[in-house]
Amino acid sequence: MSEPNSTVSSPPRNDRHEKDNKDRPKLKILAFHGYRQNGAIFRAKIGSFRKAVSKYAQLTFFSAPHKVVNEDEGDEDSRSWWFNAEDNSFSGKCLGGPAIGFEDTLHLIEKIVKEYGPFDGFMGFSQGACLVGILAAMQQKGYLPYTFQFAIFASGFRSGSLVHKGFYDEDINLPSLHVYGESDSIIPKEMSESLINLFNKPVVAEHSGGHYVACSGSIKDAYLDFLHERYQDIIEDDKNGDGRNS
């Protein structure tokens, strides 16, 4: 079983610096990094978010299966959940492209959930948020062998890959929080809104910054309010015998 705010690597490696508070169960969230990141890098970048939500949630981080080859980045282990161009690159603005390696990602997620889950919610940034949106749409259609009960998106957007288009043809009934930056030039507001509009009763929070996981002021409050509600819905129901997802 993974520890709070742990990073799953190969072989799995747990962060032992933080201990479970056995007197207070927490929501289990699986975190999906952005393009050209990996689980360890993403974990390090969102320290403020991890600290802010630690009252309610423990996060598990893992890395996408596909290595991004980029000579400019030296030894950095850059990863991608899939590629949408024949040169094995990815752009959120690409429309009509393939989804090279997407099946490998689905198999990896299934393995992670089986070994470290179940997870109450999924959280993603950029390409990782796009992936969480696809998984939410697949869950809506009954295509997943596991379930999750809420989703958090930071700079999320719809996939433009043709193979994913059919997933977006119905509304998604899943509690969701969508955070995006009004100055985000990589994933502009209209791209985030295309994903937000798929969800019934989405919670939306906009910040003045760019392409990153914001966590201060009203954005921090939005995370805490959303997770407080999820905590009551999931953890308190579990105490009353209704049980978590399996």
C-alpha positions as CSV (number, residue, x, y, z in Angstrom):
1,M,0.0,0.0,0.0
2,S,1.4,3.4,-0.9
3,E,2.3,6.1,1.5
4,P,0.8,9.7,1.4
5,N,2.3,11.8,-1.3
6,S,4.3,8.9,-2.7
7,T,5.9,8.4,-6.1
8,V,5.5,5.1,-7.8
9,S,8.5,4.2,-9.9
10,S,9.8,1.0,-11.4
11,P,10.2,-0.9,-9.1
12,P,7.7,1.0,-6.9
13,R,9.3,3.4,-4.4
14,N,7.3,4.9,-1.5
15,D,8.0,8.2,0.2
16,R,8.6,7.3,3.9
17,H,9.1,10.9,5.1
18,E,5.4,11.4,5.9
19,K,3.3,9.0,8.0
20,D,-0.4,8.1,7.8
21,N,-2.5,9.7,10.4
22,K,-4.3,6.6,11.4
23,D,-6.9,8.6,13.4
24,R,-8.0,10.4,10.3
25,P,-8.5,8.5,7.0
26,K,-7.8,10.4,3.9
27,L,-9.0,10.5,0.3
28,K,-6.7,8.6,-2.0
29,I,-5.8,10.6,-5.2
30,L,-3.8,9.4,-8.2
31,A,-1.9,12.2,-9.8
32,F,-1.1,12.5,-13.5
33,H,1.8,14.7,-14.6
34,G,2.1,16.9,-17.7
35,Y,3.9,16.4,-20.9
36,R,7.7,16.2,-20.6
37,Q,7.4,15.7,-16.8
38,N,7.5,12.5,-14.8
39,G,6.0,11.5,-11.4
40,A,8.9,12.7,-9.3
41,I,9.2,16.0,-11.1
42,F,5.5,16.7,-10.9
43,R,5.5,15.9,-7.2
44,A,8.4,18.3,-6.6
45,K,6.7,21.1,-8.6
46,I,3.4,21.0,-6.7
47,G,4.6,21.1,-3.2
48,S,2.2,23.9,-2.3
49,F,-0.7,21.9,-3.6
50,R,0.3,18.8,-1.7
51,K,0.7,20.8,1.5
52,A,-2.6,22.5,1.1
53,V,-4.7,19.4,0.5
54,S,-2.8,17.1,3.0
55,K,-5.6,17.6,5.6
56,Y,-8.0,15.7,3.3
57,A,-6.0,13.7,0.8
58,Q,-2.9,11.6,0.2
59,L,-1.5,11.7,-3.4
60,T,0.2,8.9,-5.3
61,F,2.4,9.9,-8.3
62,F,3.7,7.8,-11.1
63,S,5.3,8.3,-14.5
64,A,3.9,7.9,-18.0
65,P,5.2,4.9,-20.0
66,H,6.6,6.8,-23.0
67,K,10.0,8.5,-22.9
68,V,10.2,11.8,-24.8
69,V,13.4,12.0,-26.7
70,N,14.8,15.6,-26.6
71,E,18.5,16.2,-26.8
72,D,18.1,19.7,-25.2
73,E,16.9,18.2,-21.9
74,G,20.0,16.1,-21.2
75,D,19.5,13.3,-18.7
76,E,16.0,14.5,-17.6
77,D,13.5,11.6,-17.7
78,S,10.8,13.4,-19.8
79,R,7.6,11.4,-20.3
80,S,4.4,11.4,-22.2
81,W,1.1,9.6,-21.8
82,W,0.8,9.3,-25.6
83,F,2.0,11.1,-28.7
84,N,-0.3,12.7,-31.3
85,A,2.3,13.2,-34.1
86,E,4.3,10.7,-36.1
87,D,7.6,12.2,-34.8
88,N,6.6,11.0,-31.3
89,S,5.8,14.4,-30.0
90,F,2.6,15.9,-28.4
91,S,0.7,19.2,-28.6
92,G,-2.5,20.0,-26.9
93,K,-3.5,22.1,-29.9
94,C,-3.1,19.3,-32.4
95,L,-6.5,18.3,-33.9
96,G,-7.1,15.1,-35.8
97,G,-3.9,13.4,-34.9
98,P,-3.3,9.8,-33.7
99,A,-2.9,8.6,-30.1
100,I,0.3,6.7,-30.3
101,G,0.9,4.6,-27.2
102,F,-2.4,5.3,-25.6
103,E,-3.2,1.7,-25.0
104,D,0.1,1.2,-23.1
105,T,-1.0,4.0,-20.8
106,L,-4.4,2.5,-20.2
107,H,-2.7,-0.8,-19.2
108,L,-0.3,1.0,-16.9
109,I,-3.1,2.8,-15.1
110,E,-5.0,-0.4,-14.6
111,K,-1.9,-2.0,-13.1
112,I,-1.3,1.0,-10.8
113,V,-4.9,1.0,-9.6
114,K,-4.8,-2.8,-9.0
115,E,-1.6,-2.6,-7.0
116,Y,-2.0,0.7,-5.1
117,G,-5.7,1.5,-5.3
118,P,-8.6,1.8,-5.3
119,F,-8.4,5.6,-5.6
120,D,-11.2,7.9,-4.6
121,G,-10.2,10.6,-7.2
122,F,-7.9,11.4,-10.1
123,M,-6.0,14.7,-10.5
124,G,-4.1,15.8,-13.5
125,F,-2.2,18.7,-15.0
126,S,-2.1,19.7,-18.7
127,Q,-1.7,16.4,-20.7
128,G,-2.3,14.6,-17.5
129,A,-5.6,16.5,-17.0
130,C,-6.5,15.7,-20.6
131,L,-6.0,12.1,-19.8
132,V,-8.1,12.3,-16.6
133,G,-10.9,13.8,-18.8
134,I,-10.7,10.9,-21.2
135,L,-10.8,8.4,-18.3
136,A,-13.9,10.2,-16.9
137,A,-15.6,10.0,-20.2
138,M,-14.6,6.3,-20.5
139,Q,-16.0,5.6,-17.0
140,Q,-19.2,7.3,-18.0
141,K,-19.6,4.8,-20.8
142,G,-18.6,1.8,-18.6
143,Y,-15.3,1.2,-20.4
144,L,-13.0,1.1,-17.3
145,P,-12.3,-1.9,-15.1
146,Y,-12.1,0.4,-12.1
147,T,-13.9,3.5,-10.8
148,F,-13.1,6.9,-9.3
149,Q,-15.5,9.3,-7.7
150,F,-14.2,12.8,-8.5
151,A,-11.6,14.6,-10.7
152,I,-9.4,17.6,-10.4
153,F,-8.1,19.4,-13.5
154,A,-5.3,21.9,-13.8
155,S,-5.0,23.4,-17.3
156,G,-7.2,20.6,-18.7
157,F,-8.4,20.3,-22.2
158,R,-10.1,17.9,-24.6
159,S,-7.9,15.5,-26.7
160,G,-7.9,16.3,-30.4
161,S,-7.0,12.7,-31.3
162,L,-9.5,11.1,-33.6
163,V,-9.5,7.9,-31.5
164,H,-10.7,9.9,-28.5
165,K,-13.5,11.8,-30.3
166,G,-16.2,9.3,-29.6
167,F,-15.6,9.5,-25.8
168,Y,-16.9,13.0,-25.7
169,D,-20.4,12.5,-27.1
170,E,-22.3,12.5,-23.8
171,D,-22.3,14.5,-20.5
172,I,-20.2,13.2,-17.7
173,N,-21.8,12.8,-14.3
174,L,-18.7,13.1,-12.0
175,P,-17.9,15.8,-9.4
176,S,-15.2,17.9,-10.9
177,L,-13.0,20.9,-10.2
178,H,-11.4,22.8,-13.1
179,V,-8.6,25.3,-12.5
180,Y,-7.0,27.3,-15.3
181,G,-4.9,30.4,-15.8
182,E,-6.2,33.4,-17.8
183,S,-2.6,34.0,-19.0
184,D,-2.0,30.4,-20.0
185,S,-0.7,30.6,-23.6
186,I,-0.2,26.8,-23.9
187,I,-3.7,25.8,-23.0
188,P,-5.9,28.9,-23.6
189,K,-9.2,29.5,-21.8
190,E,-11.3,28.2,-24.7
191,M,-9.5,24.9,-24.6
192,S,-10.1,24.5,-20.9
193,E,-13.8,25.4,-21.4
194,S,-14.2,22.7,-24.1
195,L,-13.5,20.1,-21.4
196,I,-15.4,21.9,-18.6
197,N,-18.6,21.9,-20.7
198,L,-18.6,18.1,-20.8
199,F,-19.3,17.9,-17.0
200,N,-22.5,18.3,-15.2
201,K,-22.3,20.9,-12.5
202,P,-18.5,21.5,-12.7
203,V,-16.7,23.7,-10.2
204,V,-14.5,26.2,-12.0
205,A,-11.7,28.4,-10.6
206,E,-9.7,30.8,-12.7
207,H,-6.4,32.5,-11.7
208,S,-4.4,35.3,-13.2
209,G,-1.3,33.2,-13.9
210,G,-0.2,30.9,-16.7
211,H,0.5,27.2,-17.3
212,Y,1.1,25.7,-13.8
213,V,-0.8,24.2,-10.8
214,A,-1.8,27.4,-8.9
215,C,-2.5,27.1,-5.2
216,S,-2.9,30.3,-3.4
217,G,-5.7,32.6,-2.3
218,S,-9.1,31.8,-3.8
219,I,-7.6,28.9,-5.8
220,K,-6.4,27.2,-2.6
221,D,-9.9,27.8,-1.1
222,A,-11.5,26.2,-4.1
223,Y,-9.4,23.0,-3.7
224,L,-10.2,22.8,0.0
225,D,-13.9,23.4,-0.4
226,F,-14.1,20.8,-3.2
227,L,-12.1,18.2,-1.2
228,H,-14.1,18.9,2.0
229,E,-17.3,18.1,0.1
230,R,-15.7,15.0,-1.4
231,Y,-14.4,14.0,2.1
232,Q,-17.9,14.2,3.5
233,D,-19.4,12.3,0.6
234,I,-16.8,9.5,0.5
235,I,-15.1,9.1,3.9
236,E,-18.1,9.9,6.1
237,D,-20.3,7.6,4.0
238,D,-17.6,4.9,4.4
239,K,-17.8,5.3,8.2
240,N,-21.6,4.9,7.9
241,G,-21.1,1.6,6.1
242,D,-21.8,2.7,2.5
243,G,-18.3,1.8,1.5
244,R,-15.8,3.3,-1.0
245,N,-15.5,2.4,-4.6
246,S,-13.8,-0.9,-5.5
